[in-house]
Amino acid sequence: MRPVCGKSEGLSALMVVAGMCLALVACDRPRGGVRSDAGDKAVARIDTDIIRVSDVHNEAVAQGLIGEAESLDTASPLFRRTLEEVIDRKLLAREARKRGLDRSDMAQRRLRDAEEALLGQMLLEKSLEAAVDETRVTQFYAEQVAQARQSEEMRARLILVRTRPEAEALRKQIDGGSGFEMLAMAHSTDQATRFTGGDMGYFATDLMPESYRAPLLAAKIGQVIGPLPVEGGWAVFRLEDRRPEEPLTPEAARPGILSALKLDQVRGLLVSLRNGTRWEMLIDDPPASAEASPVGD
């Protein structure tokens, strides 16, 4: 089973969604929230500015040093090193303000950008809380299982050689009673299957290359097909088995399902915001030759 997130409106819209989701859909828990440890006690002071445990914890989370749910021992070297970094950051910011750097146009634009990025992430985190509802996860899994049961997997063996005459000669030997497995081990150039007698394992029929998709779909179990032109040369196949596609377990499917639900949630939010706001591009569209075709078409 392969969970599907659905089609995108186009490459540019998908890139906007993906860029905002990369950090958020990679894990079940958003990063960077405030955490209270031992009453969130003060651990340092710069004049009247108090630095607390949560400040150090959030900095460590932001740097990817710990997970959001992990605690950070105040006696650990990591805590002390991160605390030093928080102090240095605050000292640099104080000095920059003292020199008036925060009043420049460039600084104001960058501060607005940082504020917008933070507020946008907070909105996404709030919105994504609804996307991980267990009822929706269960429903999505059931839908994917139903789709998987309608598709098929095949198992086949392969002998790949460089030229058609080589493939035709091997086909004659197979038709004459020679063992497919032994010929694959002796002659196939496909290193991934050669030493297992050409065994390709099970694969979904909708993922097969077009060069041999139709002949294998029409074949009966045990039938030899080929020679067929394929990437890398010429191939002879033998169909070993066919079965309904095996769905993933709920545990194995969960990460993909969560990513799909979150992606749909963010896409829906962005579409509603764009549709509910007057906005326009103030630059010309790129030439048609430079435009990428929509994803999924």
ZAVOLUM-80637 format. One record per residue: chain; y negated, z, x negated of N, C-alpha, C in turn. Coordinates in nm, 2 decimals, padded with zeros to 4 digits. Layout:
   chain      npy      npz      npx     capy     capz     capx      cpy      cpz      cpx
       A        Y        Z        X        Y        Z        X        Y        Z        X
...
END
This chain:
   chain      npy      npz      npx     capy     capz     capx      cpy      cpz      cpx
       A    00.12    00.00   -00.08    00.00    00.00    00.00   -00.12    00.00   -00.09
       A   -00.22   -00.09   -00.05   -00.34   -00.09   -00.13   -00.46   -00.07   -00.04
       A   -00.52    00.05   -00.03   -00.63    00.07    00.06   -00.74   -00.03    00.03
       A   -00.80   -00.07    00.14   -00.91   -00.18    00.13   -01.04   -00.12    00.18
       A   -01.15   -00.14    00.10   -01.28   -00.09    00.14   -01.35   -00.18    00.24
       A   -01.31   -00.30    00.25   -01.38   -00.39    00.34   -01.47   -00.48    00.26
       A   -01.52   -00.59    00.33   -01.60   -00.69    00.26   -01.74   -00.64    00.25
       A   -01.81   -00.69    00.14   -01.95   -00.66    00.12   -02.03   -00.76    00.18
       A   -02.16   -00.73    00.21   -02.25   -00.82    00.26   -02.29   -00.93    00.16
       A   -02.27   -00.90    00.03   -02.30   -00.99   -00.08   -02.30   -00.91   -00.21
       A   -02.31   -00.99   -00.32   -02.30   -00.93   -00.45   -02.41   -00.83   -00.47
       A   -02.53   -00.86   -00.44   -02.64   -00.77   -00.46   -02.63   -00.64   -00.39
       A   -02.59   -00.65   -00.26   -02.58   -00.53   -00.18   -02.46   -00.44   -00.23
       A   -02.35   -00.51   -00.27   -02.24   -00.43   -00.33   -02.28   -00.36   -00.46
       A   -02.36   -00.43   -00.54   -02.40   -00.36   -00.67   -02.49   -00.24   -00.64
       A   -02.57   -00.25   -00.54   -02.66   -00.13   -00.50   -02.57   -00.02   -00.46
       A   -02.47   -00.05   -00.37   -02.38    00.06   -00.32   -02.30    00.11   -00.44
       A   -02.24    00.02   -00.52   -02.15    00.07   -00.62   -02.23    00.15   -00.73
       A   -02.35    00.11   -00.76   -02.43    00.19   -00.86   -02.46    00.33   -00.81
       A   -02.48    00.35   -00.68   -02.51    00.48   -00.63   -02.39    00.56   -00.61
       A   -02.27    00.49   -00.60   -02.15    00.57   -00.57   -02.07    00.60   -00.69
       A   -02.09    00.54   -00.81   -02.00    00.55   -00.92   -01.97    00.69   -00.95
       A   -02.07    00.78   -00.96   -02.05    00.92   -01.00   -01.99    01.00   -00.88
       A   -02.02    00.95   -00.76   -01.99    01.03   -00.64   -01.85    01.01   -00.59
       A   -01.80    00.88   -00.60   -01.67    00.86   -00.54   -01.56    00.88   -00.65
       A   -01.59    00.91   -00.77   -01.49    00.93   -00.87   -01.42    01.06   -00.86
       A   -01.48    01.15   -00.78   -01.41    01.28   -00.77   -01.44    01.33   -00.63
       A   -01.37    01.43   -00.58   -01.38    01.49   -00.45   -01.50    01.57   -00.43
       A   -01.56    01.63   -00.54   -01.67    01.73   -00.53   -01.79    01.67   -00.60
       A   -01.91    01.67   -00.54   -02.03    01.63   -00.61   -02.06    01.72   -00.72
       A   -02.13    01.67   -00.82   -02.16    01.75   -00.94   -02.31    01.79   -00.93
       A   -02.34    01.90   -01.00   -02.47    01.94   -01.02   -02.53    02.04   -00.92
       A   -02.45    02.09   -00.83   -02.50    02.19   -00.73   -02.52    02.32   -00.80
       A   -02.61    02.41   -00.73   -02.63    02.54   -00.79   -02.52    02.63   -00.76
       A   -02.48    02.71   -00.87   -02.37    02.80   -00.86   -02.42    02.94   -00.89
       A   -02.37    03.03   -00.82   -02.41    03.17   -00.84   -02.30    03.25   -00.91
       A   -02.32    03.30   -01.03   -02.23    03.37   -01.11   -02.28    03.51   -01.14
       A   -02.21    03.61   -01.10   -02.24    03.75   -01.13   -02.39    03.78   -01.09
       A   -02.42    03.74   -00.96   -02.56    03.76   -00.92   -02.66    03.67   -00.98
       A   -02.62    03.57   -01.05   -02.71    03.47   -01.12   -02.80    03.55   -01.21
       A   -02.75    03.62   -01.30   -02.84    03.71   -01.38   -02.92    03.63   -01.48
       A   -03.03    03.69   -01.52   -03.12    03.63   -01.62   -03.05    03.63   -01.76
       A   -03.06    03.53   -01.83   -03.00    03.52   -01.97   -03.10    03.49   -02.07
       A   -03.22    03.45   -02.04   -03.33    03.42   -02.14   -03.46    03.41   -02.06
       A   -03.57    03.42   -02.14   -03.70    03.42   -02.08   -03.80    03.35   -02.18
       A   -03.88    03.26   -02.13   -03.99    03.20   -02.21   -04.12    03.24   -02.14
       A   -04.19    03.33   -02.19   -04.30    03.39   -02.13   -04.26    03.45   -01.99
       A   -04.31    03.39   -01.88   -04.27    03.44   -01.75   -04.16    03.35   -01.68
       A   -04.12    03.25   -01.75   -04.02    03.15   -01.70   -03.88    03.21   -01.73
       A   -03.80    03.25   -01.63   -03.67    03.31   -01.64   -03.56    03.20   -01.64
       A   -03.47    03.20   -01.73   -03.35    03.11   -01.73   -03.23    03.19   -01.69
       A   -03.16    03.14   -01.59   -03.05    03.22   -01.53   -02.92    03.15   -01.56
       A   -02.81    03.22   -01.53   -02.67    03.17   -01.55   -02.66    03.03   -01.48
       A   -02.71    03.02   -01.36   -02.69    02.90   -01.29   -02.76    02.78   -01.36
       A   -02.87    02.81   -01.42   -02.94    02.70   -01.50   -02.85    02.65   -01.61
       A   -02.78    02.74   -01.68   -02.70    02.70   -01.79   -02.57    02.63   -01.74
       A   -02.52    02.68   -01.63   -02.40    02.62   -01.57   -02.43    02.48   -01.52
       A   -02.54    02.46   -01.45   -02.58    02.33   -01.40   -02.60    02.23   -01.52
       A   -02.65    02.27   -01.63   -02.67    02.19   -01.74   -02.54    02.14   -01.80
       A   -02.45    02.24   -01.81   -02.31    02.21   -01.86   -02.24    02.11   -01.77
       A   -02.26    02.12   -01.64   -02.20    02.03   -01.54   -02.26    01.89   -01.56
       A   -02.39    01.89   -01.57   -02.47    01.76   -01.58   -02.42    01.68   -01.70
       A   -02.39    01.76   -01.81   -02.35    01.69   -01.93   -02.20    01.66   -01.93
       A   -02.13    01.70   -01.83   -01.98    01.67   -01.82   -01.90    01.76   -01.91
       A   -01.96    01.87   -01.94   -01.88    01.97   -02.03   -01.78    02.05   -01.95
       A   -01.82    02.08   -01.82   -01.73    02.15   -01.73   -01.73    02.09   -01.60
       A   -01.64    02.12   -01.51   -01.64    02.08   -01.37   -01.73    02.17   -01.29
       A   -01.77    02.12   -01.17   -01.85    02.19   -01.08   -01.79    02.32   -01.04
       A   -01.66    02.32   -01.02   -01.59    02.44   -00.97   -01.55    02.54   -01.09
       A   -01.57    02.50   -01.21   -01.54    02.59   -01.33   -01.65    02.69   -01.35
       A   -01.61    02.81   -01.39   -01.70    02.91   -01.44   -01.73    02.89   -01.59
       A   -01.84    02.95   -01.63   -01.87    02.94   -01.77   -01.90    03.08   -01.82
       A   -01.81    03.13   -01.91   -01.82    03.26   -01.96   -01.95    03.28   -02.05
       A   -02.03    03.38   -02.01   -02.15    03.40   -02.09   -02.13    03.44   -02.23
       A   -02.01    03.48   -02.26   -01.98    03.52   -02.40   -01.92    03.40   -02.48
       A   -01.90    03.29   -02.42   -01.84    03.18   -02.49   -01.94    03.10   -02.58
       A   -01.89    03.04   -02.68   -01.98    02.95   -02.77   -02.04    02.84   -02.69
       A   -01.97    02.78   -02.59   -02.02    02.67   -02.51   -02.14    02.72   -02.43
       A   -02.13    02.84   -02.37   -02.25    02.89   -02.29   -02.37    02.91   -02.38
       A   -02.35    02.97   -02.50   -02.46    02.99   -02.59   -02.52    02.86   -02.64
       A   -02.44    02.76   -02.67   -02.49    02.63   -02.72   -02.57    02.56   -02.60
       A   -02.52    02.57   -02.48   -02.59    02.51   -02.37   -02.71    02.58   -02.34
       A   -02.71    02.71   -02.35   -02.83    02.79   -02.32   -02.94    02.75   -02.43
       A   -02.90    02.73   -02.55   -03.00    02.69   -02.65   -03.06    02.56   -02.61
       A   -02.98    02.47   -02.56   -03.03    02.33   -02.52   -03.13    02.35   -02.40
       A   -03.10    02.43   -02.31   -03.19    02.46   -02.19   -03.32    02.51   -02.24
       A   -03.32    02.61   -02.34   -03.44    02.66   -02.39   -03.52    02.55   -02.46
       A   -03.45    02.47   -02.54   -03.52    02.36   -02.61   -03.59    02.27   -02.52
       A   -03.52    02.23   -02.41   -03.57    02.14   -02.31   -03.69    02.19   -02.25
       A   -03.69    02.32   -02.21   -03.81    02.38   -02.15   -03.92    02.39   -02.24
       A   -03.90    02.42   -02.37   -04.00    02.43   -02.47   -04.07    02.30   -02.49
       A   -03.99    02.19   -02.49   -04.05    02.06   -02.51   -04.13    02.02   -02.39
       A   -04.08    02.05   -02.27   -04.16    02.02   -02.15   -04.29    02.10   -02.14
       A   -04.28    02.22   -02.18   -04.41    02.31   -02.18   -04.51    02.25   -02.28
       A   -04.46    02.21   -02.39   -04.56    02.15   -02.49   -04.61    02.02   -02.45
       A   -04.53    01.94   -02.38   -04.57    01.81   -02.33   -04.68    01.83   -02.22
       A   -04.67    01.93   -02.13   -04.77    01.96   -02.03   -04.90    02.01   -02.10
       A   -04.88    02.09   -02.21   -04.99    02.15   -02.28   -05.08    02.03   -02.34
       A   -05.01    01.93   -02.38   -05.08    01.81   -02.44   -05.13    01.71   -02.34
       A   -05.10    01.74   -02.21   -05.15    01.65   -02.11   -05.06    01.53   -02.09
       A   -04.94    01.52   -02.15   -04.86    01.40   -02.13   -04.81    01.38   -01.99
       A   -04.80    01.49   -01.91   -04.76    01.47   -01.78   -04.86    01.41   -01.69
       A   -04.99    01.39   -01.73   -05.09    01.34   -01.65   -05.11    01.19   -01.67
       A   -05.04    01.13   -01.76   -05.05    00.98   -01.78   -04.98    00.91   -01.67
       A   -05.03    00.78   -01.64   -04.97    00.70   -01.54   -04.82    00.68   -01.56
       A   -04.78    00.65   -01.69   -04.64    00.63   -01.72   -04.56    00.76   -01.68
       A   -04.61    00.88   -01.72   -04.54    01.00   -01.69   -04.52    01.02   -01.54
       A   -04.63    00.99   -01.47   -04.62    01.01   -01.32   -04.52    00.92   -01.26
       A   -04.52    00.80   -01.31   -04.42    00.70   -01.25   -04.27    00.75   -01.28
       A   -04.25    00.79   -01.40   -04.12    00.84   -01.44   -04.08    00.97   -01.37
       A   -04.18    01.06   -01.35   -04.15    01.18   -01.27   -04.11    01.14   -01.13
       A   -04.18    01.05   -01.07   -04.15    01.01   -00.93   -04.01    00.94   -00.93
       A   -03.98    00.86   -01.03   -03.85    00.80   -01.03   -03.74    00.91   -01.04
       A   -03.76    01.01   -01.12   -03.66    01.11   -01.14   -03.65    01.19   -01.01
       A   -03.76    01.22   -00.94   -03.76    01.29   -00.81   -03.68    01.21   -00.71
       A   -03.71    01.08   -00.70   -03.64    00.99   -00.60   -03.49    00.99   -00.63
       A   -03.46    00.98   -00.76   -03.31    00.97   -00.79   -03.24    01.10   -00.75
       A   -03.31    01.22   -00.77   -03.25    01.34   -00.73   -03.24    01.36   -00.58
       A   -03.35    01.32   -00.51   -03.35    01.34   -00.37   -03.24    01.24   -00.31
       A   -03.23    01.12   -00.36   -03.14    01.02   -00.31   -02.99    01.07   -00.33
       A   -02.97    01.13   -00.45   -02.83    01.19   -00.47   -02.80    01.30   -00.37
       A   -02.90    01.39   -00.35   -02.88    01.50   -00.25   -02.85    01.45   -00.11
       A   -02.92    01.34   -00.07   -02.90    01.28    00.06   -02.75    01.22    00.06
       A   -02.71    01.15   -00.04   -02.58    01.10   -00.05   -02.47    01.20   -00.04
       A   -02.49    01.31   -00.12   -02.40    01.42   -00.11   -02.38    01.48    00.03
       A   -02.50    01.50    00.09   -02.50    01.55    00.23   -02.42    01.45    00.32
       A   -02.45    01.32    00.31   -02.39    01.22    00.39   -02.24    01.21    00.37
       A   -02.20    01.23    00.24   -02.06    01.22    00.21   -01.97    01.33    00.25
       A   -02.04    01.44    00.29   -01.96    01.56    00.34   -01.88    01.51    00.47
       A   -01.94    01.42    00.54   -01.87    01.37    00.67   -01.76    01.27    00.63
       A   -01.77    01.21    00.52   -01.67    01.10    00.48   -01.54    01.16    00.44
       A   -01.53    01.29    00.40   -01.40    01.34    00.35   -01.34    01.43    00.46
       A   -01.37    01.41    00.58   -01.31    01.48    00.69   -01.16    01.45    00.69
       A   -01.07    01.55    00.69   -00.93    01.53    00.68   -00.87    01.45    00.80
       A   -00.93    01.45    00.91   -00.89    01.37    01.02   -00.91    01.22    00.99
       A   -01.02    01.19    00.93   -01.05    01.05    00.89   -00.95    01.00    00.78
       A   -00.92    01.09    00.69   -00.83    01.06    00.58   -00.69    01.03    00.64
       A   -00.65    01.11    00.73   -00.51    01.09    00.79   -00.51    00.97    00.87
       A   -00.62    00.94    00.95   -00.62    00.82    01.03   -00.62    00.69    00.94
       A   -00.70    00.70    00.83   -00.71    00.58    00.74   -00.57    00.56    00.68
       A   -00.50    00.66    00.64   -00.37    00.65    00.58   -00.27    00.58    00.67
       A   -00.27    00.63    00.80   -00.18    00.57    00.90   -00.21    00.42    00.92
       A   -00.34    00.38    00.92   -00.37    00.24    00.93   -00.32    00.16    00.82
       A   -00.33    00.22    00.70   -00.28    00.14    00.58   -00.13    00.13    00.57
       A   -00.06    00.24    00.62    00.08    00.24    00.62    00.13    00.13    00.72
       A    00.06    00.12    00.84    00.09    00.02    00.94    00.08   -00.12    00.88
       A   -00.03   -00.14    00.80   -00.05   -00.27    00.74    00.06   -00.30    00.64
       A    00.09   -00.20    00.56    00.19   -00.22    00.45    00.33   -00.26    00.51
       A    00.36   -00.21    00.63    00.49   -00.24    00.69    00.50   -00.38    00.74
       A    00.38   -00.45    00.75    00.38   -00.58    00.79    00.39   -00.68    00.67
       A    00.38   -00.63    00.55    00.39   -00.72    00.44    00.52   -00.70    00.37
       A    00.54   -00.78    00.26    00.68   -00.78    00.20    00.66   -00.78    00.05
       A    00.77   -00.72   -00.01    00.78   -00.72   -00.16    00.90   -00.80   -00.20
       A    00.89   -00.86   -00.31    01.01   -00.94   -00.37    01.04   -00.89   -00.50
       A    01.17   -00.91   -00.54    01.21   -00.88   -00.68    01.27   -01.01   -00.73
       A    01.23   -01.05   -00.85    01.28   -01.18   -00.90    01.30   -01.17   -01.05
       A    01.38   -01.26   -01.10    01.39   -01.28   -01.25    01.33   -01.40   -01.29
       A    01.29   -01.41   -01.42    01.21   -01.52   -01.47    01.26   -01.56   -01.61
       A    01.26   -01.69   -01.63    01.28   -01.74   -01.77    01.16   -01.83   -01.79
       A    01.08   -01.80   -01.89    00.96   -01.88   -01.92    00.97   -01.95   -02.05
       A    00.95   -02.08   -02.05    00.96   -02.16   -02.18    00.84   -02.25   -02.18
       A    00.81   -02.31   -02.30    00.69   -02.38   -02.32    00.69   -02.52   -02.26
       A    00.80   -02.59   -02.25    00.80   -02.73   -02.20    00.90   -02.75   -02.09
       A    00.87   -02.85   -02.01    00.96   -02.89   -01.90    01.10   -02.92   -01.94
       A    01.12   -03.00   -02.04    01.26   -03.03   -02.08    01.34   -02.91   -02.12
       A    01.28   -02.81   -02.18    01.35   -02.69   -02.21    01.39   -02.62   -02.08
       A    01.30   -02.61   -01.98    01.33   -02.55   -01.86    01.43   -02.62   -01.78
       A    01.43   -02.75   -01.78    01.53   -02.83   -01.71    01.67   -02.81   -01.78
       A    01.68   -02.80   -01.91    01.80   -02.78   -01.98    01.86   -02.64   -01.94
       A    01.77   -02.54   -01.93    01.82   -02.41   -01.89    01.87   -02.40   -01.75
       A    01.80   -02.47   -01.66    01.84   -02.48   -01.52    01.98   -02.54   -01.51
       A    02.01   -02.64   -01.59    02.14   -02.70   -01.58    02.25   -02.61   -01.63
       A    02.21   -02.52   -01.73    02.31   -02.42   -01.77    02.33   -02.32   -01.67
       A    02.23   -02.28   -01.60    02.24   -02.18   -01.49    02.33   -02.24   -01.38
       A    02.30   -02.36   -01.34    02.38   -02.43   -01.23    02.52   -02.45   -01.27
       A    02.55   -02.45   -01.40    02.68   -02.47   -01.45    02.76   -02.34   -01.47
       A    02.69   -02.23   -01.44    02.76   -02.10   -01.44    02.72   -02.00   -01.55
       A    02.62   -02.04   -01.63    02.57   -01.95   -01.74    02.49   -01.84   -01.68
       A    02.50   -01.72   -01.74    02.43   -01.60   -01.68    02.28   -01.61   -01.70
       A    02.21   -01.59   -01.59    02.06   -01.60   -01.59    02.01   -01.49   -01.69
       A    02.06   -01.37   -01.69    02.01   -01.26   -01.77    02.02   -01.29   -01.92
       A    02.14   -01.34   -01.96    02.16   -01.37   -02.10    02.07   -01.49   -02.15
       A    02.05   -01.59   -02.06    01.96   -01.70   -02.10    01.82   -01.65   -02.11
       A    01.78   -01.56   -02.02    01.64   -01.51   -02.03    01.62   -01.43   -02.16
       A    01.72   -01.35   -02.20    01.71   -01.27   -02.32    01.71   -01.36   -02.45
       A    01.77   -01.47   -02.44    01.79   -01.56   -02.55    01.67   -01.66   -02.56
       A    01.61   -01.70   -02.45    01.52   -01.81   -02.46    01.38   -01.78   -02.40
       A    01.36   -01.68   -02.31    01.23   -01.67   -02.25    01.13   -01.62   -02.35
       A    01.01   -01.68   -02.33    00.89   -01.64   -02.41    00.81   -01.53   -02.35
       A    00.85   -01.49   -02.23    00.77   -01.38   -02.16    00.82   -01.24   -02.21
       A    00.74   -01.18   -02.30    00.78   -01.06   -02.37    00.79   -00.94   -02.27
       A    00.72   -00.95   -02.16    00.73   -00.84   -02.06    00.86   -00.83   -01.99
       A    00.93   -00.94   -01.98    01.06   -00.94   -01.90    01.18   -00.98   -01.98
       A    01.15   -01.04   -02.10    01.26   -01.10   -02.17    01.38   -01.00   -02.20
       A    01.35   -00.88   -02.24    01.45   -00.79   -02.29    01.51   -00.71   -02.17
       A    01.47   -00.74   -02.05    01.53   -00.69   -01.93    01.60   -00.80   -01.85
       A    01.64   -00.90   -01.92    01.71   -01.01   -01.85    01.62   -01.09   -01.76
       A    01.49   -01.09   -01.78    01.39   -01.16   -01.70    01.35   -01.09   -01.57
       A    01.39   -00.96   -01.56    01.36   -00.88   -01.44    01.21   -00.86   -01.42
       A    01.15   -00.91   -01.32    01.01   -00.89   -01.29    00.98   -00.77   -01.21
       A    01.08   -00.70   -01.16    01.06   -00.59   -01.07    01.01   -00.63   -00.93
       A    00.97   -00.53   -00.85    00.92   -00.56   -00.72    00.77   -00.59   -00.72
       A    00.73   -00.69   -00.65    00.58   -00.72   -00.64    00.55   -00.77   -00.50
       A    00.43   -00.74   -00.46    00.38   -00.78   -00.33    00.37   -00.93   -00.32
       A    00.41   -00.99   -00.21    00.41   -01.14   -00.19    00.26   -01.19   -00.18
       A    00.17   -01.11   -00.13    00.03   -01.15   -00.12   -00.04   -01.15   -00.25
       A    00.02   -01.10   -00.36   -00.04   -01.10   -00.49    00.02   -01.21   -00.58
       A    00.12   -01.28   -00.54    00.18   -01.38   -00.62    00.09   -01.50   -00.65
       A    00.10   -01.55   -00.77    00.02   -01.67   -00.80    00.06   -01.79   -00.72
       A   -00.03   -01.88   -00.68    00.00   -01.99   -00.60    00.10   -02.08   -00.66
       A    00.11   -02.09   -00.79    00.20   -02.18   -00.85    00.35   -02.16   -00.81
       A    00.39   -02.04   -00.78    00.53   -02.02   -00.74    00.54   -01.93   -00.61
       A    00.43   -01.91   -00.54    00.43   -01.83   -00.42    00.51   -01.90   -00.31
       A    00.48   -02.02   -00.28    00.55   -02.09   -00.17    00.70   -02.11   -00.19
       A    00.74   -02.15   -00.31    00.89   -02.17   -00.34    00.96   -02.03   -00.33
       A    00.91   -01.92   -00.38    00.98   -01.80   -00.37    00.98   -01.74   -00.22
       A    00.87   -01.77   -00.15    00.87   -01.72   -00.01    00.98   -01.80    00.07
       A    01.00   -01.92    00.04    01.10   -02.00    00.11    01.24   -01.98    00.06
       A    01.26   -01.91   -00.05    01.39   -01.90   -00.11    01.48   -01.79   -00.04
       A    01.61   -01.80   -00.06    01.70   -01.70   -00.01    01.75   -01.62   -00.13
       A    01.79   -01.50   -00.10    01.83   -01.40   -00.21    01.95   -01.47   -00.29
       A    01.93   -01.47   -00.42    02.03   -01.53   -00.51    02.00   -01.67   -00.55
       A    01.90   -01.73   -00.48    01.87   -01.87   -00.51    01.79   -01.89   -00.63
       A    01.82   -01.99   -00.71    01.74   -02.03   -00.83    01.64   -02.13   -00.80
       A    01.51   -02.11   -00.85    01.40   -02.20   -00.82    01.34   -02.25   -00.95
       A    01.30   -02.38   -00.95    01.24   -02.43   -01.07    01.32   -02.54   -01.13
       A    01.26   -02.60   -01.24    01.14   -02.55   -01.31    01.01   -02.57   -01.24
       A    00.92   -02.48   -01.26    00.78   -02.48   -01.20    00.68   -02.46   -01.30
       A    00.57   -02.54   -01.30    00.46   -02.52   -01.39    00.39   -02.39   -01.36
       A    00.37   -02.30   -01.46    00.30   -02.18   -01.45    00.22   -02.16   -01.57
       A    00.13   -02.05   -01.56    00.05   -02.02   -01.68    00.14   -01.99   -01.80
       A    00.12   -02.05   -01.91    00.20   -02.03   -02.03    00.32   -02.12   -02.04
       A    00.34   -02.21   -01.95    00.45   -02.31   -01.97    00.52   -02.34   -01.84
       A    00.66   -02.34   -01.85    00.74   -02.38   -01.73    00.84   -02.26   -01.70
       A    00.86   -02.24   -01.58    00.94   -02.12   -01.54    01.06   -02.16   -01.45
       A    01.17   -02.08   -01.47    01.28   -02.09   -01.37    01.29   -01.95   -01.32
       A    01.31   -01.93   -01.19    01.31   -01.80   -01.12    01.45   -01.79   -01.05
       A    01.49   -01.66   -01.03    01.60   -01.63   -00.94    01.55   -01.52   -00.85
       A    01.56   -01.54   -00.72    01.52   -01.43   -00.62    01.63   -01.33   -00.61
       A    01.60   -01.21   -00.64    01.70   -01.10   -00.64    01.70   -01.02   -00.51
       A    01.58   -01.00   -00.45    01.58   -00.91   -00.33    01.44   -00.93   -00.26
       A    01.44   -00.89   -00.14    01.31   -00.88   -00.06    01.32   -00.77    00.03
       A    01.21   -00.70    00.05    01.20   -00.58    00.14    01.06   -00.56    00.19
       A    01.05   -00.48    00.30    00.91   -00.44    00.34    00.84   -00.37    00.23
       A    00.71   -00.39    00.22    00.63   -00.32    00.12    00.64   -00.17    00.13
       A    00.67   -00.10    00.02    00.68    00.04    00.03    00.54    00.11    00.02
       A    00.51    00.19    00.13    00.37    00.25    00.13    00.36    00.36    00.02
       A    00.24    00.39   -00.03    00.22    00.50   -00.11    00.24    00.63   -00.04
       A    00.27    00.73   -00.11    00.27    00.87   -00.05    00.13    00.91   -00.02
       A    00.11    01.00    00.08   -00.03    01.05    00.11   -00.10    01.10   -00.02
       A   -00.03    01.17   -00.11   -00.09    01.22   -00.23   -00.14    01.11   -00.32
       A   -00.05    01.01   -00.34   -00.09    00.90   -00.43   -00.20    00.81   -00.37
       A   -00.20    00.81   -00.23   -00.30    00.72   -00.17   -00.44    00.79   -00.15
       A   -00.44    00.92   -00.16   -00.56    01.00   -00.13   -00.69    00.96   -00.21
       A   -00.68    00.94   -00.35   -00.80    00.91   -00.42   -00.86    00.77   -00.38
       A   -00.77    00.67   -00.35   -00.82    00.55   -00.31   -00.88    00.55   -00.17
       A   -00.82    00.63   -00.08   -00.87    00.65    00.06   -01.01    00.72    00.05
       A   -01.02    00.82   -00.03   -01.15    00.89   -00.04   -01.26    00.80   -00.09
       A   -01.23    00.72   -00.19   -01.32    00.62   -00.24   -01.37    00.52   -00.13
       A   -01.27    00.47   -00.06   -01.30    00.38    00.05   -01.39    00.44    00.16
       A   -01.36    00.56    00.20   -01.43    00.63    00.30   -01.58    00.65    00.26
       A   -01.59    00.70    00.13   -01.72    00.73    00.08   -01.80    00.60    00.06
       A   -01.74    00.49    00.02   -01.81    00.37    00.00   -01.86    00.32    00.13
       A   -01.78    00.32    00.24   -01.82    00.28    00.37   -01.93    00.37    00.42
       A   -01.93    00.50    00.39   -02.03    00.59    00.44   -02.16    00.56    00.38
       A   -02.16    00.53    00.25   -02.29    00.50    00.18   -02.34    00.36    00.22
       A   -02.25    00.27    00.23   -02.29    00.13    00.28   -02.36    00.14    00.42
       A   -02.29    00.22    00.51   -02.35    00.24    00.64   -02.49    00.30    00.64
       A   -02.50    00.40    00.55   -02.63    00.47    00.54   -02.74    00.38    00.49
       A   -02.71    00.30    00.39   -02.81    00.20    00.33   -02.84    00.09    00.43
       A   -02.74    00.04    00.50   -02.77   -00.06    00.60   -02.87    00.00    00.71
       A   -02.84    00.12    00.76   -02.92    00.18    00.86   -03.06    00.20    00.81
       A   -03.08    00.24    00.68   -03.21    00.27    00.63   -03.29    00.13    00.61
       A   -03.22    00.03    00.57   -03.28   -00.10    00.55   -03.32   -00.16    00.69
       A   -03.24   -00.14    00.79   -03.26   -00.20    00.92   -03.37   -00.12    00.99
       A   -03.39    00.01    00.95   -03.49    00.09    01.02   -03.62    00.10    00.95
       A   -03.64    00.02    00.85   -03.76    00.02    00.77   -03.82   -00.12    00.74
       A   -03.95   -00.13    00.75   -04.01   -00.26    00.71   -04.02   -00.27    00.56
       A   -03.95   -00.36    00.50   -03.95   -00.38    00.36   -03.94   -00.53    00.33
       A   -03.98   -00.58    00.21   -03.97   -00.72    00.18   -03.98   -00.73    00.03
       A   -03.91   -00.84   -00.02   -03.92   -00.88   -00.16   -04.05   -00.95   -00.19
       A   -04.11   -00.92   -00.30   -04.24   -00.98   -00.33   -04.22   -01.08   -00.45
       A   -04.10   -01.12   -00.48   -04.07   -01.22   -00.58   -03.99   -01.33   -00.51
       A   -03.99   -01.45   -00.57   -03.92   -01.56   -00.52   -03.77   -01.54   -00.54
       A   -03.69   -01.60   -00.45   -03.54   -01.60   -00.47   -03.50   -01.68   -00.59
       A   -03.39   -01.64   -00.66   -03.35   -01.72   -00.78   -03.30   -01.86   -00.73
       A   -03.30   -01.96   -00.83   -03.24   -02.09   -00.79   -03.10   -02.08   -00.74
       A   -03.06   -02.17   -00.65   -02.93   -02.16   -00.59   -02.82   -02.16   -00.69
       A   -02.84   -02.23   -00.80   -02.73   -02.24   -00.91   -02.71   -02.11   -00.98
       A   -02.81   -02.02   -00.97   -02.80   -01.89   -01.04   -02.75   -01.78   -00.95
       A   -02.74   -01.81   -00.82   -02.69   -01.71   -00.73   -02.54   -01.69   -00.74
       A   -02.50   -01.57   -00.73   -02.35   -01.55   -00.72   -02.31   -01.56   -00.58
       A   -02.19   -01.61   -00.56   -02.13   -01.62   -00.42   -02.10   -01.48   -00.38
       A   -02.11   -01.45   -00.24   -02.08   -01.32   -00.19   -01.93   -01.28   -00.23
       A   -01.92   -01.15   -00.26   -01.79   -01.10   -00.29   -01.70   -01.10   -00.16
       A   -01.58   -01.14   -00.18   -01.49   -01.14   -00.06   -01.48   -01.27    00.01
       A   -01.57   -01.36   -00.01   -01.57   -01.49    00.06   -01.47   -01.58   -00.02
END
